[in-house]
Amino acid sequence: MLSSERVKITMLSLANCGLKGDIIDVLDTIGTNENLVKLDISGNQMGDKGAFVLSKALQKNQKLRKLVWDNNSTTIVGFTAFGIALSRNRTLQQMPFPMSDLLASMKRNLLC
C-alpha cells in the first residue's frame, strides 16, 4: 500500500503492533515513498535488522519529516547504522530519542 501510486498515505502509525521482523517489508518501501511525512513504528521489537533496513530507507527518503521508533530492541550496532543514515538524510526534522532502547543498550554494554 505504501508503494502504490494511487494511495497517498502521509501519516502512518504502526505503534505497538508487535510486528517484529514483519515490519521489514514496510520499512523497505519508505526509501522510495513520495508521500509519507510522519511515521511511528515504536513498540514493534524489530531489532537491529529493522534498524538496518530503516537506515537504508532514510538515506534515500526525501519526504519523511517525523519518525518515532523507540522500544524496538535496537542495540548499539543498530544505533550506529542509524547514525550514519541520519547524517545522510536532510529532511527528517523530528525524532524523539528512543530512550527505552538506548538505556537498555547502554545497560547491556556496561554489564558485558
VEXSE-449765 format. One record per residue (C-alpha): chain; x, y, z. Coordinates in nm, 3 decimals, m for minus. Example, Ala and Ser with C-alpha at 12.3 -4.5 7.8 and 13.67 -1.06 7.14 Angstrom:
<pts>
+-------+---------+---------+---------+
! tikol !      px !      py !      pz !
+-------+---------+---------+---------+
!     A !   1.230 !  m0.450 !   0.780 !
!     A !   1.367 !  m0.106 !   0.714 !
+-------+---------+---------+---------+
</pts>
This chain:
<pts>
+-------+---------+---------+---------+
! tikol !      px !      py !      pz !
+-------+---------+---------+---------+
!     A !   0.000 !   0.000 !   0.000 !
!     A !   0.289 !   0.240 !   0.075 !
!     A !   0.443 !   0.181 !  m0.265 !
!     A !   0.117 !   0.232 !  m0.456 !
!     A !   0.091 !   0.530 !  m0.688 !
!     A !  m0.281 !   0.567 !  m0.618 !
!     A !  m0.271 !   0.556 !  m0.238 !
!     A !  m0.125 !   0.874 !  m0.088 !
!     A !  m0.062 !   0.800 !   0.281 !
!     A !   0.104 !   1.092 !   0.459 !
!     A !   0.090 !   0.963 !   0.819 !
!     A !   0.124 !   0.605 !   0.940 !
!     A !   0.124 !   0.466 !   1.293 !
!     A !   0.215 !   0.104 !   1.348 !
!     A !   0.297 !   0.166 !   1.713 !
!     A !   0.281 !  m0.132 !   1.946 !
!     A !   0.161 !  m0.374 !   1.680 !
!     A !   0.424 !  m0.632 !   1.776 !
!     A !   0.521 !  m0.685 !   1.412 !
!     A !   0.883 !  m0.780 !   1.489 !
!     A !   1.051 !  m0.891 !   1.163 !
!     A !   0.728 !  m0.847 !   0.966 !
!     A !   0.781 !  m0.470 !   0.973 !
!     A !   1.084 !  m0.507 !   0.745 !
!     A !   0.868 !  m0.506 !   0.431 !
!     A !   0.705 !  m0.180 !   0.541 !
!     A !   1.041 !  m0.020 !   0.616 !
!     A !   1.175 !  m0.129 !   0.279 !
!     A !   0.916 !   0.083 !   0.095 !
!     A !   0.989 !   0.401 !   0.292 !
!     A !   1.301 !   0.476 !   0.090 !
!     A !   1.103 !   0.540 !  m0.226 !
!     A !   0.780 !   0.671 !  m0.075 !
!     A !   0.696 !   1.019 !  m0.201 !
!     A !   0.409 !   1.100 !   0.038 !
!     A !   0.479 !   0.973 !   0.390 !
!     A !   0.580 !   1.257 !   0.623 !
!     A !   0.508 !   1.106 !   0.968 !
!     A !   0.585 !   0.751 !   1.079 !
!     A !   0.551 !   0.584 !   1.420 !
!     A !   0.692 !   0.231 !   1.437 !
!     A !   0.761 !   0.223 !   1.810 !
!     A !   0.699 !  m0.091 !   2.011 !
!     A !   0.748 !  m0.348 !   1.736 !
!     A !   1.064 !  m0.520 !   1.863 !
!     A !   1.218 !  m0.512 !   1.514 !
!     A !   1.575 !  m0.538 !   1.647 !
!     A !   1.893 !  m0.438 !   1.468 !
!     A !   1.778 !  m0.587 !   1.138 !
!     A !   1.489 !  m0.340 !   1.138 !
!     A !   1.728 !  m0.058 !   1.228 !
!     A !   1.949 !  m0.150 !   0.930 !
!     A !   1.656 !  m0.152 !   0.687 !
!     A !   1.525 !   0.175 !   0.833 !
!     A !   1.874 !   0.325 !   0.798 !
!     A !   1.893 !   0.227 !   0.435 !
!     A !   1.547 !   0.370 !   0.367 !
!     A !   1.628 !   0.700 !   0.538 !
!     A !   1.931 !   0.751 !   0.317 !
!     A !   1.702 !   0.752 !   0.013 !
!     A !   1.385 !   0.910 !   0.152 !
!     A !   1.336 !   1.279 !   0.079 !
!     A !   0.992 !   1.332 !   0.237 !
!     A !   0.979 !   1.187 !   0.589 !
!     A !   0.976 !   1.469 !   0.847 !
!     A !   0.889 !   1.289 !   1.174 !
!     A !   0.993 !   0.945 !   1.296 !
!     A !   0.913 !   0.771 !   1.624 !
!     A !   1.083 !   0.433 !   1.671 !
!     A !   1.150 !   0.356 !   2.037 !
!     A !   1.102 !   0.019 !   2.209 !
!     A !   1.227 !  m0.191 !   1.919 !
!     A !   1.512 !  m0.384 !   2.086 !
!     A !   1.774 !  m0.185 !   1.898 !
!     A !   2.132 !  m0.229 !   2.022 !
!     A !   2.444 !  m0.017 !   1.979 !
!     A !   2.504 !  m0.189 !   1.644 !
!     A !   2.166 !  m0.075 !   1.511 !
!     A !   2.212 !   0.275 !   1.651 !
!     A !   2.549 !   0.304 !   1.479 !
!     A !   2.398 !   0.218 !   1.141 !
!     A !   2.111 !   0.457 !   1.209 !
!     A !   2.353 !   0.737 !   1.299 !
!     A !   2.529 !   0.702 !   0.964 !
!     A !   2.195 !   0.718 !   0.784 !
!     A !   2.088 !   1.023 !   0.981 !
!     A !   2.400 !   1.209 !   0.871 !
!     A !   2.295 !   1.150 !   0.510 !
!     A !   1.928 !   1.244 !   0.550 !
!     A !   1.844 !   1.613 !   0.511 !
!     A !   1.466 !   1.602 !   0.553 !
!     A !   1.397 !   1.436 !   0.891 !
!     A !   1.312 !   1.715 !   1.136 !
!     A !   1.160 !   1.546 !   1.440 !
!     A !   1.268 !   1.228 !   1.609 !
!     A !   1.223 !   1.178 !   1.981 !
!     A !   1.521 !   0.998 !   2.132 !
!     A !   1.449 !   0.624 !   2.150 !
!     A !   1.520 !   0.630 !   2.524 !
!     A !   1.399 !   0.279 !   2.613 !
!     A !   1.626 !   0.121 !   2.356 !
!     A !   1.919 !   0.350 !   2.434 !
!     A !   1.902 !   0.278 !   2.808 !
!     A !   1.867 !  m0.097 !   2.753 !
!     A !   2.159 !  m0.096 !   2.509 !
!     A !   2.377 !   0.103 !   2.746 !
!     A !   2.288 !  m0.129 !   3.033 !
!     A !   2.381 !  m0.438 !   2.827 !
!     A !   2.714 !  m0.285 !   2.720 !
!     A !   2.805 !  m0.181 !   3.074 !
!     A !   2.735 !  m0.529 !   3.209 !
!     A !   2.948 !  m0.706 !   2.946 !
+-------+---------+---------+---------+
</pts>
